[in-house]
């Protein structure tokens, strides 16, 4: 038979969720920084390629720089 969770059950579940999110916050931020670095440097490389007509070299260099910066930040976050 199904029973609805009591207020105490919901409060404990909310506390557990909040605790997990607080512990995972540095990794979540580093993951978003990885994606942001890839988008930023890849986009800058793409724009430079369009401007200079050197496709795809600036894009590849931009993605490599974004990858290195993003993963460097992720590794530093995991060491803390």
N, C-alpha and C positions, 0 to 999 in steps of 0.2 A: 504494500500500500504506500502511495506517495504521501509524504508529509512536507509541508512548507518549512523552510529553515527558520529557526527562531531568530530573534534579534541578536542574541548572544553569538549564534553561529555566524551570522552575517558580519558582526563586529570583528570576530576572530579572523574570518576570511579577508576582510578589508585590511586588518593589521598585517596579516601575512603577505598580502599583495604589496602593501606599502613598503614593508621591510625588504622584499625581493627587489622592488624597483629601486630603492635607495642603494642596495648593494650592487646592482647592475648598472647604475647611472653612468659611471666613468666609461664602461664599455659601450653603452648606447651612444654616448656623446662621441666617442672615438670612431664608431661605425659611421655615424652621420658625417663626421669630419673626413673620413675616407671617401665617401661618396661625393661630398662637396669639393674636395681637392681634385678628384678625377673630373668632375664636371667643370670646375673653374679652369684648370690648366688645359684640359682637353678642348674646352670651348675657346680658350685663348689661342691655342695652337691651330684650331680650325679657322678662326678668324684671320690669323696671320697667314695661313695657307691661301685663303681666299684673296687676301690683299696682295700677297707676293706671288701668287701663282706657283707655289712650290709643293703642291699637294703630293703626298701625304706626310711629308717629313716633319713639319712643325706640329702637326696633330700627333704624330707618334712620339715626338719629344715631349710635348705637353702632357700626354697620357702617362709617359714614363715618369716625369717629374711628379705628377699628381699621385701616381701609384707609390712612389718612394716616400713622399711626404705623408700620405694617408696611412700607409702601413707603418711608417716610423712612429707616427702618433699613436697608432693602435698598439704597437709593441710597448711603447712607453707606458701606456695606460694599463696594460696587462701586468707590467712589472710592479706597479704600485700596490 
